[in-house]
Amino acid sequence: MSGISGMTGFGRAEGASGDWSWSVEARSVNGRNLDVKFRGPPGFDRLEPLAKAAAQARFARGQATVGVQAKRAEAGAAALTVNGEVLNRYLRLANELVEGGAAPATADGLLSLRGVLEIPDEVEDETARTALETAIAADVEKALDALKASREREGRQLTPVIEGFVARIETLVADAEREAGAQVEAIRERFGRRLAELAPDAPGLEERIYLEAAALAAKADVREELDRLTAHVASARTLLQQPPAGRKLDFLMQEFMREANTLCSKSATTPLTATGLDLKAVIEQLREQVQNVE
């Protein structure tokens, strides 16, 4: 199975058919959900649902924009026609002026008058319009494929970075496991000093202190937190091989941080607290990278 993808990328495609030419650009940035926007030329409204459906088939998250620009070649001289009715009106007026002593009208002069020459509006039939839209839609697909490839390249760049942070978390959890073993001894030593400082012959004092020490040792037991952190490390590595994993990784980051916070709150030794703080810092760095994962 392929690896993770990012959410930032760009794709472009161009095409032409008859006297039409067009270009398609597809781009995306990070987003919590999938949001697709379409910008196209007037008269091509049927392309919008096609473009959005094509994007939804390829992507799970990100803010994507598909833009289409299309233009038609200007009509050449062969497409010009003469409006005979307008020309005849101008000729009658010109003849009246000639009878009054004006110079005769010239052909180029008459043709330059407004409304004499026309560029006929070419009305495309439905079949031609459908064929044109189908051709443009095919290039929309190509641009989205290029965007997907771009996002996959980003994913390949993100993967070793994320894996490095996960490996660092695994190392810190192993450090915490070794340091956690010293917690009970540290608590025993602390309460031993306390017992020596107080009156050891006070009735029931020793028993109460030992009970308090036992309760604190139970509270300081961080084995469950360390076990869950180890399980989260395994889950993160699995998710990297099961895209799209962005939402699940987002949730996993919350679980990572919850366990790290509990670890710090239960810590009874300076080394374990320091490891817990390092763990929180690495988890936050990992969370920032996960924000880029689809």
C-alpha positions as CSV (number, residue, x, y, z in Angstrom):
1,M,0.0,0.0,0.0
2,S,1.2,3.5,-0.8
3,G,2.4,5.8,1.9
4,I,0.9,9.1,3.2
5,S,0.2,12.2,1.1
6,G,0.5,15.8,2.0
7,M,-2.1,18.4,1.3
8,T,-0.1,21.1,-0.5
9,G,0.5,20.8,-4.3
10,F,-0.1,22.1,-7.8
11,G,-1.1,20.5,-11.1
12,R,-1.7,22.0,-14.6
13,A,-3.0,20.8,-18.0
14,E,-3.7,22.5,-21.3
15,G,-5.7,21.6,-24.4
16,A,-7.3,22.8,-27.6
17,S,-10.1,21.8,-29.9
18,G,-11.2,23.6,-33.0
19,D,-11.0,27.3,-32.4
20,W,-11.1,26.8,-28.6
21,S,-8.0,26.6,-26.3
22,W,-7.9,26.2,-22.5
23,S,-5.8,25.7,-19.5
24,V,-6.6,24.1,-16.1
25,E,-4.8,24.7,-12.8
26,A,-5.5,22.7,-9.7
27,R,-3.9,23.6,-6.4
28,S,-4.4,22.7,-2.7
29,V,-3.3,23.7,0.8
30,N,-3.9,22.2,4.3
31,G,-7.4,21.9,5.5
32,R,-9.1,19.9,8.3
33,N,-11.7,18.6,5.8
34,L,-12.0,18.5,2.0
35,D,-13.2,21.8,0.5
36,V,-13.2,22.1,-3.3
37,K,-13.8,25.4,-5.1
38,F,-14.2,25.8,-8.9
39,R,-13.6,28.9,-11.1
40,G,-14.5,28.6,-14.7
41,P,-15.4,30.8,-17.7
42,P,-19.0,31.9,-18.4
43,G,-21.1,29.3,-20.1
44,F,-19.3,26.3,-18.8
45,D,-21.3,25.7,-15.6
46,R,-21.6,22.0,-16.2
47,L,-17.8,21.6,-15.5
48,E,-18.2,22.6,-11.9
49,P,-19.9,19.4,-10.6
50,L,-17.5,17.3,-12.7
51,A,-14.5,19.0,-11.3
52,K,-15.7,18.7,-7.7
53,A,-16.6,15.0,-8.1
54,A,-13.2,14.3,-9.6
55,A,-11.4,16.0,-6.7
56,Q,-13.5,14.2,-4.1
57,A,-12.6,10.9,-5.8
58,R,-8.9,11.7,-5.3
59,F,-8.6,13.5,-2.0
60,A,-9.8,13.2,1.6
61,R,-8.6,16.5,3.1
62,G,-7.4,19.9,2.0
63,Q,-8.6,23.1,0.5
64,A,-8.5,22.6,-3.3
65,T,-9.1,25.0,-6.0
66,V,-9.7,24.1,-9.7
67,G,-9.5,27.0,-12.2
68,V,-10.3,26.8,-15.9
69,Q,-9.5,29.4,-18.4
70,A,-10.9,29.0,-22.0
71,K,-10.9,31.3,-25.0
72,R,-12.0,31.1,-28.5
73,A,-9.9,32.3,-31.5
74,E,-11.1,35.6,-33.0
75,A,-13.0,35.2,-36.3
76,G,-10.9,35.8,-39.4
77,A,-11.7,38.0,-42.3
78,A,-13.4,35.1,-44.1
79,A,-16.0,35.0,-41.4
80,L,-17.1,38.6,-42.0
81,T,-20.4,39.3,-43.7
82,V,-22.0,42.5,-45.2
83,N,-25.3,43.7,-43.8
84,G,-27.0,44.5,-47.0
85,E,-29.9,46.4,-45.4
86,V,-27.6,48.7,-43.5
87,L,-25.4,49.2,-46.5
88,N,-28.3,50.2,-48.7
89,R,-29.4,52.8,-46.2
90,Y,-26.0,54.3,-46.3
91,L,-25.9,54.2,-50.1
92,R,-29.2,56.1,-50.4
93,L,-27.9,58.8,-48.0
94,A,-24.6,58.9,-49.9
95,N,-26.5,59.4,-53.3
96,E,-28.5,62.2,-51.8
97,L,-25.3,63.9,-50.7
98,V,-23.7,63.4,-54.2
99,E,-26.8,65.1,-55.8
100,G,-26.1,68.0,-53.4
101,G,-22.5,68.2,-54.7
102,A,-20.6,65.9,-52.3
103,A,-18.0,63.5,-53.6
104,P,-19.1,60.0,-54.3
105,A,-18.7,57.4,-51.5
106,T,-15.9,54.9,-51.8
107,A,-16.2,51.2,-51.1
108,D,-13.7,51.3,-48.2
109,G,-15.5,54.2,-46.7
110,L,-18.8,52.5,-46.8
111,L,-17.4,49.3,-45.3
112,S,-15.9,51.2,-42.4
113,L,-19.3,52.6,-41.4
114,R,-20.9,51.1,-38.3
115,G,-23.0,48.1,-38.8
116,V,-22.0,47.4,-42.4
117,L,-19.5,44.6,-41.6
118,E,-20.6,41.9,-39.2
119,I,-19.0,39.0,-37.4
120,P,-21.8,36.4,-37.2
121,D,-22.5,34.8,-33.9
122,E,-21.7,31.1,-34.3
123,V,-24.2,29.1,-32.5
124,E,-22.7,25.8,-31.4
125,D,-25.1,22.9,-31.4
126,E,-25.5,20.8,-28.2
127,T,-23.3,18.0,-29.6
128,A,-20.4,20.4,-30.3
129,R,-20.7,22.0,-26.8
130,T,-20.8,18.6,-25.1
131,A,-17.8,17.5,-27.0
132,L,-15.9,20.6,-26.0
133,E,-16.9,20.3,-22.3
134,T,-15.8,16.6,-22.4
135,A,-12.4,17.6,-23.7
136,I,-11.9,20.2,-21.0
137,A,-13.2,17.8,-18.3
138,A,-10.5,15.4,-19.4
139,D,-7.8,18.0,-18.8
140,V,-9.4,18.8,-15.4
141,E,-8.8,15.2,-14.6
142,K,-5.2,15.4,-15.8
143,A,-4.6,18.6,-13.7
144,L,-6.0,16.8,-10.6
145,D,-3.8,13.8,-11.3
146,A,-0.8,16.1,-11.4
147,L,-2.0,17.7,-8.1
148,K,-2.3,14.2,-6.5
149,A,1.2,13.3,-7.7
150,S,2.5,16.6,-6.2
151,R,0.8,15.8,-2.8
152,E,2.2,12.3,-2.8
153,R,5.7,13.8,-3.3
154,E,5.1,15.9,-0.3
155,G,4.0,12.8,1.6
156,R,7.2,11.0,0.7
157,Q,9.2,14.0,2.1
158,L,7.1,14.1,5.3
159,T,7.4,10.3,6.0
160,P,11.0,10.2,7.2
161,V,10.5,13.3,9.3
162,I,7.5,11.9,11.1
163,E,9.2,8.5,11.5
164,G,12.1,10.2,13.1
165,F,9.9,11.9,15.7
166,V,8.1,8.6,16.4
167,A,11.5,6.9,16.9
168,R,12.5,9.7,19.3
169,I,9.3,9.2,21.3
170,E,10.0,5.5,21.5
171,T,13.5,6.2,22.9
172,L,12.1,8.6,25.5
173,V,9.5,6.1,26.6
174,A,12.3,3.5,27.1
175,D,14.2,6.1,29.1
176,A,11.1,6.8,31.2
177,E,10.6,3.0,31.9
178,R,14.2,2.8,33.3
179,E,13.8,6.0,35.3
180,A,10.3,4.9,36.6
181,G,11.9,1.9,38.3
182,A,13.7,4.3,40.6
183,Q,10.6,6.0,41.8
184,V,9.7,3.5,44.5
185,E,13.2,3.6,45.9
186,A,13.2,7.4,45.8
187,I,9.9,7.5,47.7
188,R,11.1,5.0,50.3
189,E,14.3,7.0,50.9
190,R,12.3,10.3,51.2
191,F,9.9,8.8,53.8
192,G,12.8,7.1,55.6
193,R,14.4,10.5,56.1
194,R,11.1,11.9,57.2
195,L,10.6,9.2,59.7
196,A,14.1,9.7,61.1
197,E,13.5,13.5,61.4
198,L,10.3,12.9,63.3
199,A,9.9,11.2,66.6
200,P,10.3,7.5,65.7
201,D,8.9,6.4,69.1
202,A,5.6,8.3,68.6
203,P,2.7,5.8,68.9
204,G,1.5,4.8,65.4
205,L,3.6,7.3,63.5
206,E,5.8,4.8,61.7
207,E,2.7,2.9,60.5
208,R,1.0,6.1,59.3
209,I,4.2,7.2,57.4
210,Y,4.5,3.8,55.7
211,L,0.9,3.8,54.7
212,E,1.4,7.3,53.2
213,A,4.5,6.1,51.4
214,A,2.6,3.1,50.0
215,A,-0.2,5.3,48.8
216,L,2.2,7.7,47.1
217,A,4.1,4.9,45.5
218,A,0.8,3.5,44.0
219,K,-0.1,7.0,42.7
220,A,3.4,7.4,41.2
221,D,3.1,4.1,39.2
222,V,3.4,5.1,35.6
223,R,3.4,1.7,34.0
224,E,-0.1,2.1,32.4
225,E,1.0,5.5,30.9
226,L,4.2,3.9,29.5
227,D,2.3,0.9,28.1
228,R,-0.2,3.2,26.3
229,L,2.6,5.4,24.9
230,T,4.3,2.2,23.6
231,A,1.0,1.2,22.0
232,H,0.6,4.7,20.5
233,V,4.0,4.4,18.9
234,A,3.0,1.2,17.2
235,S,-0.3,2.8,16.1
236,A,1.5,5.7,14.5
237,R,3.7,3.5,12.5
238,T,0.7,1.4,11.3
239,L,-1.2,4.6,10.3
240,L,1.7,5.8,8.2
241,Q,1.1,2.7,6.0
242,Q,-2.7,3.1,5.9
243,P,-3.5,6.4,4.1
244,P,-5.4,8.6,4.3
245,A,-4.4,8.8,8.0
246,G,-4.4,12.5,8.8
247,R,-7.5,12.6,10.9
248,K,-6.5,9.5,12.9
249,L,-3.0,10.9,13.4
250,D,-4.5,14.1,14.7
251,F,-6.5,12.2,17.3
252,L,-3.4,10.1,18.2
253,M,-1.4,13.2,18.9
254,Q,-4.0,14.1,21.6
255,E,-3.6,10.7,23.1
256,F,0.2,11.0,23.1
257,M,0.0,14.3,24.9
258,R,-2.5,13.1,27.4
259,E,-0.3,10.3,28.5
260,A,2.8,12.5,28.6
261,N,1.0,15.0,30.8
262,T,-0.1,12.3,33.2
263,L,3.5,10.9,33.3
264,C,4.8,14.3,34.3
265,S,2.1,14.8,37.0
266,K,2.9,11.4,38.5
267,S,6.7,11.8,38.4
268,A,8.4,11.7,41.7
269,T,12.0,12.1,40.4
270,T,13.8,14.9,38.6
271,P,15.1,12.6,35.8
272,L,11.6,11.2,35.0
273,T,10.1,14.7,35.0
274,A,12.9,15.9,32.6
275,T,12.2,12.9,30.3
276,G,8.4,13.7,30.4
277,L,9.0,17.3,29.4
278,D,11.3,16.1,26.5
279,L,8.5,13.8,25.5
280,K,6.0,16.6,25.4
281,A,8.3,18.7,23.3
282,V,8.8,15.9,20.7
283,I,5.1,15.2,20.6
284,E,4.3,18.8,19.9
285,Q,6.9,18.8,17.1
286,L,5.3,15.6,15.7
287,R,1.8,17.2,15.9
288,E,3.0,20.2,13.8
289,Q,4.2,17.8,11.0
290,V,1.0,15.7,11.2
291,Q,-1.0,18.8,10.3
292,N,0.4,18.5,6.8
293,V,-0.8,14.9,6.3
294,E,-3.9,14.1,4.3
